[in-house]
Amino acid sequence: MMTAVYRRYLLIAALLTIPFLLYRQELWLFNSRPAVLAPISGGSRAWVVARLKEADVSWIAQELPGIDTAVYVVDDPFAELQVPENKGQEAMVYLTYIIDHYHELAEATIFTHSDRFTWHNNDLLDSDLAQMIKRLNLNRVRREGYFNLRCHSQPGCSDNLYLDRTEENAHKPEETVMKDVWSELHPFDPMPATLSTPCCAQFAVSRDRILSFPLSQYAAWREWVLQTNLSDSVSGRVWEYTWHYIFTGEADLCPEVHVCYCDGFGVCFESAADLDDWSRGVAERAELEDEYGEWKEERRRLEEEDQEEENEEREEIDWGRGEELKLRIESLGLVLDKRKREAFARGEDPDGRSRALGLAF
């Protein structure tokens, strides 16, 4: 899977990494969570975006005009910011940015795709990446070193990767190859039994955490992406479940959802149970909306039949059922919206976030 030249290159990079690994261990032990949460504040940040030429990224300048942004176009040889090769999906962009800016990093660097609205962005923030970037708590990034921007654990946690599997899984094509590439990417680390973290390779990292590896290591990792025989999608998926391990040393990293939302984005329900209850309400409203949609479709069908067969005996429309469903949807929506507004308000106050997270203050 690797050339002899690349093996030598990787060995040299690995040897240079040893003192950095010792420094990294001390750094992680030092960065423990304080008892009181500081206000959500600024600090220098850079935002790295991986995009295709066809993607519309006009929303970035419109929604976040003040942020230092680097948008790499992976399939345009005439773009201002390019990558050596369109391979490894977003991993090539992320590694290229780190290599190019290693000596001039912001306090926190945010790595994302270019889609503003997509299924893997956070539900409570309307699946809107603009809201996620605006509300991101840089204090958490600096304190923890690494922060996965996706709060929901699925996919990626309960359906984690088992590195001893030999039977291919169409939903996890990276699973069976991970054990083969582990020693190439992490030659000094024993292979864990599993890897798990919320998908989908969008995260923020502190400057100190990036600098816990030498520049040569990032160059070696990018060279691996360039040299591997794995397909673009599979090599990208390998890295999707590698970033958290590199920057935390944890094979399985699945933070509690309410902690991610509260400490990460300032959206604080009173507890995990409170958020779970709200989520059940959202699911119930969705079921009612589906049922109401079915009722409207049935009403439309019966009304069409009425026009065609006015003199024949016909099925009556259950108008009461439709009104009942509509009222239940509206009343449940009012309750859910109120609780969501309260969660946002609670997150604006450091003491409120501390109470929601169960921290002493």
N, C-alpha and C positions, 0 to 999 in steps of 0.2 A: 504493500500500500504506500510505502515511502521510498524515495530514492536514497542511495547511499550518501549523496551530498547533503540531502536534507537531514539524514540521521546525524551526521557530524554537526550540522548547524544547530540542530535541536539540543545535542549534548552540550555544546559550548554555552548555549543560552541557559540550559538547566543549571550548569555549574555556576554561572554568574548569578543565578537566582538565589542560591543558598543563603547568603547574608541577608537578602531582602526578605526571605521567609522568616528568619529569626526576628527581624524588625517588625514584620507584619504581625507575628504572634504577640509581641509586646504591645503593639498598637491596639489590637482587638481586645486584649485584656484591660487596657486602660480605658477604652470607650464604653463604660457601663452607663446605664440609664440613670439620670438624676431623679431625685424624689419629686421635684417640682418641674412642671413643664413650662418652658419659656414661651413667650408669645410667638405666634407664627410670624416669622420675620423674613427679611430678604437676605442679602449677601450675594456675592458674585456667583453667577450661574451661566452655564452655556447649554444650548439645546442642540443636539445632533439628530438630524432627520434623514432617514433612508427613504428614497422615493424612486419611482419610475418616471420616465419622461412624460407619460400620459396623465399622471396624477395632477389634480388641481390642488395647489398649495397656496392659493391666494388668501385663504382664511388665516394663514399664519401672520402675515403682515397686518391684516385687518384686526385680528383679535389680540395679538401679542406683539405690538410694534416695538416695545422697549427691550426685548430679550435678545441676547447675543445668540444668533442662530446660524448653524452650519447645515445647509441642505445639500446632501450628496445625491446626484442623479446617476444611478448605476448603469443606465443603458443609453447614455448620451455622451459621445466622445467630445462634444463641443461644450459641455457644461463647465461652469466655473469650478465646481468641486466634483472630482471624479474619483473612481476607485481603479486599482490595477486591472481588475477583471470582475465582471458581473457573476460572482460565484459565492455561495454560502449565504445567500439572502442578506439580511441586515447585518450579519456578523462582519462581513467585509467592510461595510461602512463604519461600524463601531470601532473595529481594530485600526482602520486607516486614520480615523480622527485621532485616536489616542496616540498613534505613532507620530502623526503630523503636529500634534499640540502637546506632546509630553512635557515640555519644559515651560509651558505657558497655560496650564490648566486653570479653570475657574475653581472656586471652592467646591462647587457641585456641578456635575455634568449629567444632563438628562438625555437618554437615548430612546428614540421612539420611531415608529413608522410614520407615514405621512397622512393617513386617513384621520379626518377629524371625528367622524362618527363611524363606529364599528362595534361589532358584538362583544369584542373582548375589552373594550373600555368599561369603566365602572358604572354600574346601573344607577347608583344614587347620584351620580353626576351627569345623568342623562346620556351616558355613553359618549360624552363629549370630551375629546382630548384637550381642547382649549381650556375647559374648566379644570381639568386635572393639572395642567401646567400652572394655571393661575393660582390654584389653591394648594399646590404642593408645599409641604412644610420642610423647608431646607434645614431647619434645626434637626429634624429626624434623620435626614440624610447625613448630616455631619456627625450626629451622635452615633448612628448605627453603622455608617460607612457605606451601606448598600440598602436600597429600597426598591422592591418590585412594585411598579405602579399599579398592577392589577390586584385588587383586594379579594376578589372571589376565588375560592380554591379550585374551582373546576373550570377547565380541565387542567390537570397537572399534578394534583395532590393525591386524591384517593386512587386515581388511575396512574400511579407513578411508574417509573421505569424500573424493571427488574433486570439487573445486569447479568444475571445468569441464564436468562431465557435464550433458547435457541430456535424456537418456532416463531416465524415472522408474524407480526401483527400489522394489518393494513392501516390501522389507526395510529400505530406507533412504529413507523418504519425505522426510527433511530434506535429502538430498543436492542435489537440483535447485533447491531454494529458497535454499540457503545463499549462493550467489553474489549473489542479489538482495537479501538482507538484510544482507550483510556491511557495506556502506557505511553502512547505517542504525545498526548496532551499533558499528562501529569506523571512523568517518569519516576518521581520520588514519592508519590502518594499511593497507598494501598487502595485498591478498587473497592468502593462501597457496595453493599448489597442492592441498594436502591438509590435513585435520584428522583426528587420530587420538589416541585415549586409551581405556583400558578403560572400558566402560560402568559404572555406570548412575546417574550423578549423585549419588553419596554420597562426601563428601570432608571434609577438615578444612583450615582456613585460619588462619593467624596473624593477630593483631590488626594488626600492622604492614602485612601484605599487604593486608588489607581497607582500611586507611586510606590506601593508596597511590592510591586514587581518592577524589575529593570526594563528599560525600553527594549532591550534585546529580546526579552521574553514575548512581548507583544508582536515584535517583528517575526519571531519564530512561529507564533500562533497563526499570524496571517499567512506565513509561508505554508503552513500546514493546510489552510483552506485552499490556497492556490494549487498545491501539489496533490491533494487527496483525490482518489478515484471515485469517491462518493459523489452522488449527484448534487446539484445545487440545493434541492429541497432537503435532502437527507443531511448533508453537511450543515445546513442552516438549522435543522432541528437538533442536531448534536449540540450546537452552540446555544440553542434556546434553553437547554437544560444543563448548561455548563457555566453560564455567567454567574449564577448565585453561588456555585461551589468555589469559583475562582476568588470572588470578592468577600466571601464569608467563611470559607472552609467547612461549611455545613452541606452535607449531601442532601438532606431533607429539610427544606425551609418553607414552611407553610404557616405564616402568622395568622392569628385570629382575625376574622373579617372585621369585627367592630374596632379592634385596635388599629388595623390598617387605615380604616376610614377616619377614625378619630384623631390619632396621632399623625397620620400621614396627610390628611386633607381637611381636618377641622370639621368633620361631620360626625357628631357624637351622640349616639343613642345612649340611654342610661346604662345599658349593660349588653352583653352578648344576647341574653334572652330577650331583651327589649327589641333589638334589631331582628332577631329571628321571628318574633311575633309580628313585627311590621312587614317582614318579607312574606310571611304567610298571608297577611292581608292583601299584599300586592298580587300574590298568586290567586287568591280568592276572587279579587276584582277581575283578573284576566279571565278566569273561568266564567264569571257572570257576563263579561263582555262577549265571550264566544257564544254563550247561550242566547244572549240578546241578539247577536248577529244571526243566529240560526232562526230565531223567532221572526226577525224582519224578513228573512228570505222566505220563510213559510207564509208570512203575510202577503208578500209580493206574489207568490205562486197562487194563493187563494183568490187574490184580487183579480189576477189574470183569468182564472177559471170563471169567476163571477161574470166577467165581461163576455166570455165565450158561451156560457151556458146559463143565461139568466133565468130561464123557466124551469130548470131542473133543480132537484133537491141538492144542496151543496153544504160543504163543511163550513162551520162558522169560525171566524177568527176570534181567538182568545185575547181580546183587548186587555183584559185585566192582568194577564200574565206579562204582557209587554210593559205595561206601566209599572208593575211590581219590580221587574228586572231593572228598568231604567232608574227607579227611585233607589234601589239597593246599590247600584253602581255609583250614583251621585253621592249618596250619604257615606258610603265607604270611602270614596275618593276624598271627601272633605276631611274625614278623620285621618287618612293616610297623609294627606298634604299638610295637615296641622302638625302631625308628629314629625314629619320631615323638616318643616320649618323650625320646629323646636330643636331638632338635632343640629341644624346649621347654627342656630343661635347659641346653643350650648358650646359648640366648638369654637366660637369667637373668643371665649374667655379662658385663660390658662387654668383657673381654678375649676371651671366647669369641665374642661378636658381631663384634669387630674381626677376629679370625682368619677367621671365616666369610665376612666381607665383603672380605677381602684387604687390610685397612688396616694401616698401620704403627702400632705402639703401643709 
